[in-house]
Amino acid sequence: MRLSDLPLARLGFIFFCFVPGFTPHAHAQDQSNDQTDVIRVKTELVQTGVMVFDKQGKFVDGLKPEQFELRVDGKPVPFSFFDRVTAWTDREERQLAAATAPGTAKPPAAAAELSSRGRTIIFYIDDLHLSLDGISRTRETVNHFIDHEMSPLDQVAFASASGQIGFLQQLTDNKAVLRAALARLKFVPYVVRDNDTPPMTEIIALRILNGDLDTMTYYADELLRRSYRPAKGLNREAIYQTIKNRANQILMGLENVTSNSLDSLKNLMDITGRIPGRKVIFFISEGFYLDTKNSVGPANDRLRHVIDAATRTGSVIYTIDARGLFAPIHDAAGSRPFDPTGRLDRASIGEGTLSQDGLNALAGDTGGRFLKNQNYFDRWVDRMLDETSNYYLLAWKPAVEEHKSADFKRIEVNVIGRPDLTVRLPRGFISNETKAGARAVEVKATVPDTAIPASAAAKGPDAALIAALGAPTARRGLPTQISISFLDVPNTGPVLTIATQMATGGLGYGSGHQAAAVDLAAVVFNEFGKQATGFKTRVTVSPPASSDGSQNNVIYTHKLPLKPGLYQVRVASRDAETGNVGSAAQWIEIPDLAAKKLTLSSLMVGGQFIGANERQNSGSEQVQFSVDRRFRRSSHLNFLTIIYNSVAGGSGTPDLDAQIEISRNGKPVIASPVRKVATDTTTDLARIVYGADLPLQSLPPGRYLLQVTINDRIARTSAAQQVLFEIE
């Protein structure tokens, strides 16, 4: 079927204010568009995560529900659910679900359920409030995290207030995507100024509106001195009002920038809130001012909406002042006028500290911390993630009258009789978010129209596939997983293989054990969000031969030639009988072999020979690799990769060696000796096949990382590939 047969005209991506293209993804087993907000305010219960620390900053474990006191707007409130939670584990999602229906049995505290499923981490880069030096510091901090602290299971995103990261502003476990996103981060001038003289800075405008008479007098004197009219002909009160109007215009522009930044953050949290479990956001900025007492700016209101979003979505915000350890601000750009009387210098005292008020409030009221006055924030990121990984989950039912208003409700939690302990949590929620006037997420189409008219694309079964392809989280109605890989094929070049696995147990086979039909669509986007290729087909699935569950999924494989680059693959499936829909997404980097660097193909695992009647497409391959990468402990794990661009020695053959490593939770479990790669029987030295077969019986159940490293002894270079797998 031709690509033009896939109606994509109405495929859109979720945008939020000044943050275009943020469409987080994860594997299908980890996300669901049907998953409602983890923290529920609009429905029956409010949930919140509470962290308790001792004086040494260590999490206090073993506390009981009767030790906690919950107050909302100062009034004691009984809670109906309480549990101790370890974030980013399999059990956490079950605990969060149980908290929405108190009285049901809590999930068992099985050790296997505490295995890590990866952290959800967002670096929100407030580039509207970052200097050129701050951008540089931010790159250093984030690069350190990518290189040294990010685990293969983590889902990480970089988001910016200006939206300059674009389509790459997505949750991913692919470090190539994150590095490409970081490379797009540029300096965005944001300083609000006017063209009047003498110049007026933001802090001076703030002081004037807060009633600083000395500063007001300085500007009045300057205006009188520069006036061509006699001083006695000017009304000093009118001059004061002119100065106030000028200051107000500057601060309105400043607060508009701040509002845009906070709105983008709030919308980001709304979208990522669909992902179950705790989310940690690092807000990197050089500070912003909260509303002045005489200002019309909405910064404090925006801040309350962000706090509400943190409560509803299970998010914790840590703020980082990218200035690090900074001295009092000096003016090197000529924006501050000369004042021999020192009035402006006195008014500017505390400028840096005042700009930190917003960062301090943002972190403190969402359960995080404000990290300031140091130059080594990269060392803090992993520590903050560690301290956030444990919390107590409380849920309670708000009073009936709270649903009728749009007021901001303050939340307080204390440990009774333990004033020595520090309690951190999101400090409030809006009782009726809809009436509170929260901004809705914008939806725009960023994919070019295809040959199918938009009216046709909006109708019929294809509409469900299109909606699933554009959804910010994976659909779970029809469990769907994908595995994508690349190989370089002679006379063809790079070829992308998309293997899609769909569960067959719940398919609609109809009466008389008829075959089921699954509509399958895939779209491949480049790093700029432009459609590169795709396909659409229908897969026919025979009914199970028996009811013993031996046939529980079907795999469809499709190959597409692609030039080198960074791509995202999105796949959606739909059961034609039941209408159930599933989806999944994944990134891949196809390297440019013309660079002549030692390169490995994707690492393919779990290969097994299949007969022609078992293949779902008409291709000629005889080996089907695992899609879900799940293996029984009694089985073996085989893998395969292709080595490209090895250097031949004087004998005309390359000299390569290989090492195999298996790790779990960042700790090595198995490391093979370095062994020579046999090439004496290889007929195509441009494509050297390397593989091995590993027994698994010595490894306990859990998730593991397989890494294969190839060393070229002649060129003195190396290349590696990694893949996650799970032992049942």
N, C-alpha and C positions, 0 to 999 in steps of 0.2 A: 504494500500500500504506500502511495506517495505521501510525502510529508504534507503536501497541500491538502490532503484529505483530513488532516487533524484541524478542527476549528478552534483557533486560538485567539480569535479577535477580541474576545471578552476576558481573556486571562489577565488578571491584574495582580499587583503586589500591594501589600499593606504599607501605607506611608503614615508617618506621623510628623507633626509640625517641625520643619527644618531637619527632619531625619528621614530622608527618602530611602526606600529600598530595604528597610530592616525586615527581613523575613526569616526568623530563626528556624533552624531545622535540627532534627536529630533522627536517629534510627527509629523505625516504626514502632519497635517495642518500647520506646521510651516516651513517646508523645502521643497526644490525641487532641483533635479539634473538639471532640465531644467532652473533654475534661473541662469542667467549669473552674472558675477561679478557686485556687487552693484556699484562700481566705475569703469567707463569705460574709458580706455585710448586707447585701440586698435581700438575702433569704433569711432563714430562721436563726442562724447562729453567726457569731463573730468568733474567729479564731486568731490567736496570736502566739508567736514564738517568744519565749522568755529565756534570756541567758542570765545566769547567776554566777558571779565571780567573787573569790576571796581577795584579801589584801595583796596577795602575790600575783593576782591576775589569772588564777587557775579556775577552771569551771568547777562548780560545787555540785557533785553528784549525790544521788541518794536522797534528795528531798522528797517529802510526801505532800499530797494535795492539801492536807490540813495545815501545812506550814505557810501556805500562800494566801494573801489577801488581795482581792481584786476590787478596784474602785473605778467607776466611770463618772466623770464630772464630780468627784468627791463622794459619791454614794456607793456603799458596799454592794457588790453584785455576786451572787453565787455562780460558780461555773459548773457545767454539766459534764465536762470531759477534761481529763488530765492524763498526760503520759510523758515519759522521758523519750526523746527522739535523738537519734544519730542521723545527721543530715547526709544526703547523697548515698543512701543505702537502699536496697530493695524494699526493706521494711518500712521506710519513711512514707512512701506513697500509700501503703495500706493503713498506716496510722492516721494520715491526713484524711483518708476516706472514712475511717471509723469515727473521726471527730465530727463529721457532718451528721452522723446518726447515733448520738449517744444512747447507751443501753445495749448496743450490739456488742458481741464478743470482740475483745481486742485481738489483734493479730499475735500469734505466738512469737516469742522472742527467740526464734531459731537462729543459730549462729550463721547459717547460710544466708539468711536474709540480711545480715549486716555486711555482706560483701559490697564493696564500693561499686556504684554505677556511674561515677564521674560527677564532678562538680559543675554547677552552672555559674559562670563568672562573666561579668560584663564590665569592660572598662569604658566608662562614659567620659569622653574627652570634651570638656567644655571649652572648645576652641574659640568661642566668642569672648572668653575671658582668659586667654593665654597669650603671653608675649612670645616673641621669637625665641628667646632663651627658654621659656617655659615649654614650648613645643619640643625643643631639643632634649630637655630633661624628661619629658613624657616619653619620648621615643626610647631613651635609655632604660627607663623603668620597665616599660612594657616588653622591650626586647629581652631584658633579663628574665622576665617571667616566661616568655616563650621558650627561651633556650635552657633554662635551669629548673623551672618550677611547674610547668604545665605537664600534666600526666596524659597518657594516650586516651583515657576515658573522659577527660574534661570536655565540656562544651563551652567555648569561649567566643565572645564577640567584642569588637571594637565599634563603638558608636560615637558620633560627634554631633555637637549641637548644631553645626552649620550644615550637616549632611554631606560634607565633601567626600566621605568614604564611599558613598553610593551603594551599589549593589553588593559590595563585599561586606556591608554592615550586617552580618548574619552570624548566628551561633554556629560554630563548627568545631570539629576536632582536628582539622587540617591546618598544620602550621604554615604551609605555603600560602593559604588564603589569608591568614592573619598577617603574615609578612607583607603580602601585597596590599592589604588594607592599611597597614601602618605606613607604607610608602606613599600613600595618597594624602597623608596628613600634612597640611601646609599651614603657614601662618595666616591668620585671618584678622586684618585690622578691625578693631571694634571700638576704639576710644571715641567717645561722644564729645564733640567740640562744636562751637559755633565760630563765626567769622568776626565777631565783635572784639573790640579792644577796651581795656586790657584783657588778656586771655583769662578764662575762668575754667579751672579744673573741676572734675566731678566732686572731689572732696570739699572744695570751696563752695560749690553750688549747694552741696548738702548742708554745710555749716550755715549758709545764708538762710536757707529755708527753715533751719532749726533755731533761728533767732540770734545768730552771732552778730552783735551790733558792731564790734570792731571791724570785722571783715566787710560788713555792709558799708561802714563809713569809708573804708579805703576805696571801694569802687565808686562811691558817691563823690569823694574828693577828686578822684581821677577824672570822672566825667565832667565835673565843674572846671577842673584845670584845663581840659582839652576843649571846652566849649568856647565858641566864638561870641556867645551872648554874655552879657554881664551876669555875674553870679546872683545879683539881687533880683534879676528877672526870671530866675528859675525857682520852681517850687520843689523844695527838697523832698517832700513826701512823694511827689510824682516821680522823682529820681529813684527813691527807694523802691517804689512799685515797679519801675522799669527794671531795676536790678533783680527783684524777686521774680518777675516774669521771665527774665533771661535764665535765671537759675532753674526755674521750674521746667523750662523747655529742655535744658540739658539733662535734668534728672528724668524727665519723661522719656527721652531717648534712651537713657541708660537703663531705666526700668523696663522698657520695651525689650531691650536685648536680654535682660535677666529673665523676663517672662517667657521669651522664646526658648531660652535654655531650659527652664524648669518645665515648660509644657512638653518639650521634646522628651525630657526625662520621664515625665509622668506617662506619656503615651507608650514609651518603650517598656515601662513596667507593666502596663496593661496588657501588652502583647506577650511578653515573656511570662506573665502570670498564668497563661494557659499551660505552661509546662509545670507538672507537679513537682513539689519539693522546694527546698530553700534556694533562693537566688542571692548572690553577693554582687553588689555593684560598687566599683571603685570610681568615684566622681573626682576627676582630676581637673583642677582649675587654679586660677590665681585670685579667686575670691570675688564676691559680689556683695553689694549693699542691700540690706533689707529696707523696707519702706521707711521714709522719714515721717515724722509726726504731722507735717503739713503737706505731705505729698499726696497726689492722687494715684500713685503707682500701685499695682496689684501684686507685688512680690510676695507679701505675707500670705495672701490668699492662694497664690500658686503653690507656695510651700506647704500649706495645709492639704492641698490636693495630692502632692507628692507623698506626704506622710500617710494619707488615707490609702494611696495605692500600695505603699509598703505593707500596710496592715492587711490589705485584701490579697496580696499576691505572695506573701511570705518572703519579701525582699529585705535585705539589710544593706544600708549604704555606708561605705567608708569614704570620707572625703580626704583628699590629698591636696595640700597647697604646693603647687609646682614650683613656687619661688624658693622652697627650702628654707634654709637659715638666711634670712635677708635682713639687711640694715634698714634704717628709716629711709623712705623713698626720697630720692633726690631728682630734681627735674633736669634732664640732660637734653630735652627736646625743645626748650624754650616755650613751653606751654604755661609756665608759671611766671607771672610778671615780677619785676624787681620791686621790692618793698623794703626800703632802708629802716622803716619803723618796726619791722618784724611781725606785723599783724598777721600776714599770710602764713608765715612760718609757724606762728602759734596755732593758727586755725588748722594747719596740716598735721599737727602732732597727733599721733595715733591713727594715721591714715591706713597703714598696713593692718593694724589690729582691727579697725572698724570693717575693713573689707573681708576679714575672716569671720565676721559674725554670721553671715549666711552659711558658710561651710560648717561652722560649729553647730548651728541649729539644724541643718539638714542631716548631719550624722547623728547628733544626739537624739533627735526625735524619731529616727527610724531604726534605732537599736544598734547603730554602728559607732564608730569613733572618728574623731578629727585628727589626722596625722599632720603635724606641722613642725616648723622650726628645726628641720634636719635636711641633710642633702643626700640621704641614702634610702629613699623610699622603696627601692627594689628589694631591700632586705625585709621590709615589713609585709609585703603582699602575702607570702606564704604563712606568716605568723597570724595574720588576720583571718585567713581562710581556716586555719587550724582552730582558732578560738571560736569561730562561728559554726563549727561542725556539730556542736552539741547544744541542745536546748530543751526546754519544757514546753509542751503544747497545751494551751488552755483554750477552751471554747465555752461560750456562754450565750444566752439568749437576751438580746436587748429588750428594753421595755417597749411596750406597744406604742407609746407616744413618740418614741425616738424614730419610728418609721414614717411619721407624719411631718417631720421637719427636715430641714437641710442643714442642721447645725453641726459644727465640728465638736466631737465628743473627746474629751481628754481621758486617756487610760493610764491608770497607775497600778503597779503590782509591787507588793512588798513581801519579804520573808519575815513572818511574825517573830519578834524577839531577836532578830539578827541584824541590828543596824550596821554591823561591820561588813556586811555583804553588799556588793554592787549589783543592781538589777538593771538589765538593759532590754529594751523592747520598743517596737513602734508605739509612739505615744498618743495615738489618736486615730479616729476614723470619722468620716462624714456619714451621718445616719441615713441620709437619703441622697445618694450621689447623683441621681438623675435630676432631682429638683435643684441640686447645688449648682447645676450648670456646667458640669465637666465637659470639656471639649471632646467631640467625637473624633475617632480616628478617620483620617481621610483615606479614600480608596481611589487610586489612579491606575490606568493601564500604562505599562512601560514596554510591552511587547508589541512589535509591529504587527499590523493586521496581515492575515494570510488570505488565500484565495477565497475562503469561505466568508460570506457576508456576516456581519455581526448579528443580524436577526436570526440567521440559521444557527449560529453558534450558541444562542441563548436558549434553544429549545431542545427537547428530547434528552436521551440518556447522556449525550456528550456534555451537557451542561454540568452534570455531576462530576465528570472527569475533569472538566476545566476548573471547576470550583476547588477540587482537591489539589490540582496542580498549583493553584495560586494561594492555597491556605498557608498561614504562617506556621502551623504545626501539622504533624502527620495525622491522617485519618486512620481509625482503627476498626471501622465497620467490617472490612475484609482484611485480616492481618496480612500485610505485605512488607517484604524486605527486599533490598537490592544489594548486589555486589558488583562493583564496576572495576574494570582492569584495562590495561593497555598492553599491546604487543606491537612490535614493528614487523610488518609482513613484507617479504621480498616482492618487489615490483608494485607494492601498494603504499607502503609507509605506515604511519601510526594508525592502529585500528582500536577503537573503543568497544569493549564488550560489556553489555548491560545484561546481567542475569537477574531476573525478577522471580522471587519465590512467593507464592500465594497459598494460604491455607485452604484446604479443600473440604474440611469436615462440615462446614456450615453452608456450603454452596447449595443453590436450589436446583436439584436434579429433576424435579418434576415427578409426575406419576410414572410408574412402570420403569423406574431406574433409568430415566433418560440421561443423556450427557448434559452436563452443565456448560454454560457459555460465560466466559469472563472477557469483558472489554478491557483492553490494556492500552495506555497511552504514555508516552515519554517525551519530555522536552529537554534539550541540552542547551544551556546558556553559557556564554563566555563570561569573563570576569566583569564586563560592563553591563551585564544583564540583557544582552542582545541574543536572540535565538540563533544558535548555530545549526542545529538539526533536530530531528526527533522522529517518532514513528507512532502509528496507531494500528492495532490489530485486534482480532478476536481469537481467544484461546479456547479450544474445546476440551473439556475435562470429562473423562469417562467416570461413571460412578464407581465407588470403591468395590473391589471384588469381594471383600468381606468386611465385617464390622469390627475387626480387631484393632483398627487404627493403624494398620501397617502402611496404608497410603494416606498420608495426612497433609501433603502439599504437592504442588506442581511447580516446575521451574520452566520459565520461558527465557531463551537467550537470543539476544539481537546484537548484531555487529554493525558499527558505523565508522567509516573512515573519518579521521579528524586531523587537522594540522596541530602542531605543538601549541600549548597554551594551558590556561587554567579554566576549568569548566565545572559547572554544577549540573548534575543530572537529577531530574524530578520525574517520578513515575507514579501513575495513579491507576488503580484497578477497580472494576465494578462488576459485581455479579448481575448478569442480565435478568435473572429470575427474581431475586430478592431486592435488588437495588442497593445492597451493601457496598460501601466504598472504602478502599484502603489506599494509602500513599506512603511514599518514602522519598528521601532526598540524600544526595551524597556528592562531595566534591572530589575532583581528581586533577592532578597536574600531569600533562603529557609533555615530557621533556623534548628538547630539540637535539636530536642525535647528531645534527650537522656541526654542533659545537665540539664534537670529538672528545667529550669527557666520558670517563667510565660511568656507565649508567646501568641500572637494573630495571627490568620490567616490573609490573605489579607482582606482588607475592600472592600466588594462588594456592589455596590449601584444600585438602579433602577431596582430591580428584578420584573419580571412579569411572570405570568404563560402563557405558550404557548401550543398549541395543537400539536399533533404528526405530522400533515401535514405541520406545520410551521417550524419544526426543520430541519436543513440542514445536520444533521448527525444521526447516528443510536443509539446514547446514550440514557440513560433512564431518564436524568434529565428533570424536568418539569418546571424549572425556568430559565429564561434567564436574566442575569444582563446586565446593560447598558455598552456599549463599549466606546462611545464618551462622556458619562456622561454629556449630555446636557439635560436640563429640562425646561419645560415651567413654567412661574411664577405662573400659576394657578394650577400646579400639586403638588404632594407630593414627597419627597425624602425618600425612605426607604433604609436601609442598613442592612448588616448582617456580622458578624464575629464570629469566633469560638475561645473559650478560652481553652488553653492547659496548663497543669502542674499547676493547682491551688492546693492548699494544703487543705486537709480535716481536720476539727477540731475534737474535742472530740465527736461530734455528728455524725461524719462520712460524713459531708457535708462541702463544702467550704463556706467562708464568703467573698463575693465579692461585690464591689460597682463600679459604672460607672459614667462617666461624658462625656457629648457631648458638643463640642465647634465648632463653625463656625466662621471663620475669613476671612477678605478680605484685601489684601495688607498689611498683617502683623498686622492688627488691629482687635480685637475681635468684633464680631457682635452679636453672640448668645452664651451664656454659660448656660447650664442646671444645675439645682441643682445636687448634688451628690446623686445618688439613688442606692439602693441595687439591685443586680442582682438576680432574682428569680431562684432558683435551685431545688425547691421542686418537680417539675414535670420532672426533667431531669433524663433520664435513663442511660446515659453515662456520668459520671462525668469527664472522661478524655477529653471529647469534649463538652464543654458547649456552647450552641448557644445563642448569644446575638444580638438583633437588635432593631430597632425603626423606626418610620414613622414620618417625619418632614414636616409640611406644608411650602411652599415657598412663599406664596403671600405677605408676609411682607418684602421680600428682593428685592431690585432693580436688574435689569439685570447686569450681570458681572460674574467674576470668583471668586470662593470661595474655601476655604480649610476646609474640615470636618476632625476633629480629635476626635477619641474615645479613652478614657483612662480607663483602668480597674485596680483597686487596690485590692490586696489580703491582707485583714486585718490580716489574721493569719500569713502569711509569711512576711508581711510588705514589699511587693514588688509591682511594678506596671509595666504595659506594655501599649503601645499606637500604634495606626496605623492612618495614614493620607491618604486622597485621595482628589484630586482636582475635582471640578465639576463646571458647568457653567449654569447660568440661562439666558434664552433667553427673 
